Amino acid sequence: MSLAGRPRRVAVLGATGCVGRHVCAAFAERGADVVAIARRPARHIGPYPFRALDAGRLTGGELAAVLAESRVDTVVNAMLGWGRSAREMDDANVRPVERLLAALRALPDPVRYVHLGTIHEYGPIPYGTAVDETAEPRPTSLYARSKLTASRLVLDAAARGELDAVVLRLTNTLGPYTAPESFFGALAARLRRAAAAPGEVTDVAVAAAHRDFVDVRDAAAAVYAAAAGAAPERLLNIGRGEAVAVETLVRTLVEVSGLPPDAVRIRHAEVRSRSAGADWIQVDPSRARQSLGWRPGHLLTDALRAVWRTVEPAPPVPLSPR
């Protein structure tokens, strides 16, 4: 089962998150009608019809009724959940996908489903290498395990011909309205506060890690391309294809902020074993280039400028090395 053609009406679940709001914008900019679905509204979401729904708590039948009423031909799952235990992680990331898949099967007309996974589903990546879609996933964190379980549910259903779906494993994202609880979101908020207090020095613990970051606007463009493709690969990695030192990005953010270099005092720290990532993350995006014709269009400096431009000042918060 494969749906070709330009998406006309899309439902975006998790529409108020950092990635979700940019996915909404990517579809709207390309002429699609957007139905934004999330538990609660948020600023910067855009002028789209909004449905305040907790998709993780609806039954498959209830969710199917909502999607059918909205007359969508495309569904994007940008929901993200967190928990402290394996059960809480599964409740946040697996159970909602089970219900959503049941809803998609119950729809009177087929839709294209784009599921957003995470590069962390692969687990630790050997230093100096780029992970591609043939790698055997071996996640170590509770979060990554739950996300892998959800992605496999989607891939298995697609392999059985039950739905038309593609899974995108996104690497780390940066850009406008970066999540305030993320490392760079929290750091930018602290730098905003420091900018209002000349002479204040911000201490930052930075792990000796290299990560593949992609501008969230480019990630959203990849989501649209996966929705519009006639017969995309069922699993695609989305990233820039380069691992950049986290410390380099920290110093770049300080530079684009306009603060003097000595406004930040960097303390080197070990990568936390419980971190979602490890000391090296690099994506091989060649399959996405070939299948979708997708390439990132924003430099990381552009992404960090956007982080700075859209961040709100916040009181200092402890920053752990990422």
N, C-alpha and C positions, 0 to 999 in steps of 0.2 A: 504494500500500500504506500503510495507516494503522491503527495500533492504538489503540483507545479504551479507557479504563478505568484504574482505579487500579493502579499498579504493585504487584505482590505479592512479587516476588523480584528484587533488583537486584544486579548485579556492578559494583563501582566499581574501576576501574583507576587506580592512583596514589592509593590510599586513604589513605596515610600522609602525604601532603603537606598543606599548610595548607588548600587548597580541598577536597581529597579527603576529609579527615577530617570536615569539616563537611557535605559531601554525604552521607556515610554517616549522620551524625546526622539530617539532614533527612528521609531516607527512613525511618529507624528510628522517628523520632518520629511519623511518619504511618502507621505500621502495616506497613511493608514489611520483609521479611526481607532482610538485607544480607550479601553475600559480599565481603569486603575483599581486594583483590588488590594486591600491591606486591612490590618486590624483597626488602624486609626489614621486620619488624614495627617499631612505634614506640609510645612511650607516648602516652596520650590517644586511642588509636585507637577505643576502645570495645569492648563485649563482642560482637563479631561474629565469625562464622567467618572465619578468615584463611588465604589461600593465598599462600605465599611464592613468587612467580613473577616472572621478568623477561619481561614480555609483549613487550618489544622484541626478544627473542632467540628466542622460540618461532616455529615455522612457523604458517601459518594453520590447518593441520589440527590441530596440537597445541593451539592456543588454542581452536579450535572444540570439541575434545573436553572441555576444562576447562569451558567455558561450558555445553555440553550436559549434562555431569555435574552441574553446579550448578543446572540447571533454572531458569535465569533468564528473565524476560520483558522485562527492561530492562538495558541496559549503558550505563554512563557512563564516558567517557574523561577522566579528570582528570590524566593523565600529563603531565609537564613535563620537557623535556630541554634540555641546554645543550652548546655546543661552541665551539671557537675558530676553526673554519673552516666553509665552506659544507658540506663533506662531513660534518663532525662534527655540524653542526646538522641536516642531513637524516637522518643515522643516528639522531639522538636524537628527532626530531619527525615525520619523514615515513615512514621505513621501518616503525616500529611501527604506524602507522595503516594502511599498506598491508596488513600482516599481519592486523590486526584486521578490516579490511573483508573480507578473504578468509575469515576465520573466521565472520563474521556471515552471509556468503552461504552458507556450508556448513552452517549450523545447520538441523536438521530443521523447526523452527518459527520464524517471524519474531519479532523482538524490536524494541522501540523503542530506538534508539541516540541518546544525547545526547553530542555532541562539544564539548569546551570549547576554544574558540579564544581569541584576544586582540584587544583593540581596536587594538593596535599593527599589526595586519594592514593597516589602512587607510593607514598611513604618516603623515607630518606633516599635522596638521589646521590650517587657517587660523585665526589668532588671532580669538577672539570668536565662533566658530561651533560648532555641535553636529553631529557626524557621524551620519548615519543609514545604513540598510542599502543605500540606493541609490548611495552613494558608490563610486567606482572605487578599489579598493585600489592603493596605490603605496608599499609598504613600502620602507624604506631600510636597515634593519638585517638582518643575517644571520638573527637569531632570528625576526623578524617575517616574513621571506620564507619560512622553512621552515614556520612555523605557517600562513601563507596557503596554501602548497602542500597541506598536510594538510587544511585546511578545504575547499579546492576539490575534493579527492578525494572527500570525504564528500558535498558538495553535488551533484557530478556523478553520483555513484552514486544519490543520492536522486532526482534529476531523471530518471534512466533507469528508475526504479521498482525498483531492485535491493534497496533496503532502506528502512526507515522511519526517517528520521534528521532531527535538527535540530542546527544549529550555533549555539552561544551565544558571542558575542565579549564576553568579560568585560573590564571596565576594571580599574584598580588596586584591590586588595582590602586591607582592614584588619580587624583583629578578633582574637579569641582565637587564640593560638598562631601569630601572624604569623611567616612564615619568618625565621629568625635572620639569613640573609644579605641580607634586604631592607633598604632604607634605614631604615624605621621599626623593624623588628625589631632591627637593629644599634644604632640610637640608643637604644631603650628599654633594651637590655642595658647600654649604657654609663651611662645614667642610674641604673640599679639599682646599678651599681658606685659611682657618685658619691654616691648616697644613703647608702652605707655609709662614706663618707669625707667628712664635712662640711668645707666650705671648698674642696673640689676644684672646679675650673672645667672644663667640658667644651666644647671647641671643635668647632663643627659648620659645615661648608661647605654652604650651602643655595643652590640655583639659583633664579633669578627665574622660576619656572615655576608654572603653574596646572594642576592635574590633577583629573580626575573620579575620586573614590574611592568605593567601596561597601563596606559591611560584608560580610565573607565569609559571615556567616550569612544575609544577604539574598540573596547570590549563590547559595548552596546552595538556598534556597527557590525561586529561579527555575529551577534545574536540576530540582527535583522537579516544578514546574509544567509544564515542557517535556516531562517524561516522562509526566505524567498527562493532558496535553491530547489531545483527540480528533484534532485536525488542526491542529497549530501551524504557524506560518510556519516555513520551513526555515532561515531566518537571522534571528537576533535579537541586538540589542545590549543588554548588561546593565550599567547604571550608574545613578548617582543623577540625572544630567542637570544637574550643576552643576560648574563648574571652581573649585577652591579653591586659594588660594596655598599652596604647600608650606611656606613660612615660617609661615603661620598655623597649620598643623597641627603644626609643630614646637613652636611656643609653647603650643599647647593640650596637647600631650603633656607638656611641662614642668609646666604648671599641674596636670594630673591626677596627676602624679607626687608632688606636694606639695613639690617642691624650690623654693627661692626663684628668682625670675626671673633673678638674676645668676649662677645655677649653670651657665648655658649662655651661651657667647659665640658669637653667630652671625656667620659670615663669608660675605658674599655672593660667589657664583661664577657663572660662565657654565654654561649647560646643555652637557653633554658631547655632542659630535657623535656619539659612538658609543653614547650612551645608548639604551635601548630606546624611550624616549619623546622628546618635544620640549618646547617651552616652553608648549604649550597642548594639553590633552586634555579634551574635553567630549563626552558621549554624548547622542544623542537617544533616550530609552528609550520613546518613545510606542508603537512597534510591540509591544514586550514588554508594555506595559500593556494594549493592546487585545487582543492574542492570548492572553496568559496570565492577565490580571487581576492582574499582579504589580506591586507597588510596594515600594520599600525601606521597612523598618520601623524601622531603627536610625539614630539620629543619628551623625555622625562623632565627636562627643564620646564617645558610648557605645562606639564601635569603639576609640577610643584608650584609654579606660579598660580595655577588655578586653585590649588589647595590653599595657598596664602590669601588669595583674593576672596575666597568664600568662607574662610574660617571665622568663627566668633571667639572673642577673648574668653578665657575661662580661668578659674583659679588653678594654681599649680596642682598637678596630680603626679603620683609616683609613676615613673616610666621604667618599665622592665625591658631588658635587651630583647630584641626581636631578630 
